[in-house]
Amino acid sequence: MKVIMYGIPNCDTIKKARKWLEQAGIDYQFHDYRKQGVDEALIQQFFHQLDWQQVVNKRGTTYRQLTPEQKDTLTAETAAPLLVENPAMIKRPILQVNDQLHLGFKADQYAALFS
């Protein structure tokens, strides 16, 4: 089983998800957006399986700093380059289990994934 967690290491939700995986003995790779980067192909992979509007973290400070025009005209096409430029705007974590993507962290959700 191939498991990759995408995110930023200092995010509280990422910390909880990583702790859960480690306590469950799940071997995984961590893709740090800041160190390993984000490119258009990765964003398109996310958008292909997940609703682009769910991938965009609208609660974070990066999103709130967008201009009203950027927010009003946000589409999958305009969001992708913004996410490449500002990976903190990607909702976290995104967990890839084999070829399936899962968004967010809830212990029950992870338990069902790995049961």
N, C-alpha and C positions, 0 to 999 in steps of 0.2 A: 504494500500500500504506500502510495506516495502522498505525503501531506506537506503543504507549504502554507505558512501563515504570512500574509502581507500586512505591513503596518509600520508603526513608529514605536520604538521600544519604550519611550517614556509615557505612552498613553496608558491610563489606568485600566481601560478595558482590555488592552493588549496584555498587560501584566496579569490580569485575572485569567485570560484565556490561555496564556503560556503556562501559568501555574497549574491550571486544570489538566492540560495536555501532559505536563511533566509528572504530575501525581498519578495520572492514568497510565503512565508508561508508554505514551504514544511518541514514536520517533517522528520528528518533523524538522523542516528547514524553516528558518525565519528570513523573509525578504524585507530588509529595512529600506523603506522608500528613500531615506536620506542618504544612506551609504551606497545602495545598489541602484538607486534611481528608479524612475518610472518613464516608460516611453509610450508612444501612441499605440503600439501593438498590444501592450499590456492593458491599457485602458479599453481598447476595443474588445479584448477578450472578456473583460469585466462586463462591458455593455452588452455583449452578445448573450451572456447567460443571466445577467441580473438587470433589472430595470435601471436605466441610467439615473433616474431621479432618486432611486434608493442609494446609489453609489455616492452621490454628492452629499457630503455632510453639511447640512444647512444650519446646524447648531453651533458650529465652530466659529472662532474669531476670523479665520481667513475668509469664510463665506460672508460674514457680516461686513467685512471691509470692501467687498465688491461694490462698484457703483450701482445706483438704482437701474441704470440702463443695462449693465451686465446681468443683473438679476432678472430683469423683465424680459430679456432676449435669450435667456438660457435655454439651450436645446442640447441634444446629444452632440451635435456638431460643434457648438460653441463651448460646451462643458469639457470635452476631451482635452483641448490644448490648455485650458485652465488647470485641469487636474495634473497634467504633465508638469506644468510650471509650479503648481502649489499642491504637492502630494498630501499635505495636511488636510486638504479639502475632501479627501477620499474617506468615506465612512470606514470605521475599523472595528474589528479585523475583517479581512476577507480571507476565508480559509478554503484552500483547494484540497480536496480529497480525491485522489486520482484525477479525473477530468471534470469533477463537479465543483462549482463554487458555492460557498455559503457565506452569508453576510451577517455580521454581528456576533455576539457571544451571549449565550445563555447555557448554563450548566446542563439543563435538561436536553437542549438541542444537541450539544456535543455528545452527551451520553447516548442519545438515540443514534447519532451518526456512527459511533464507534462500538455499538453493541453487537 
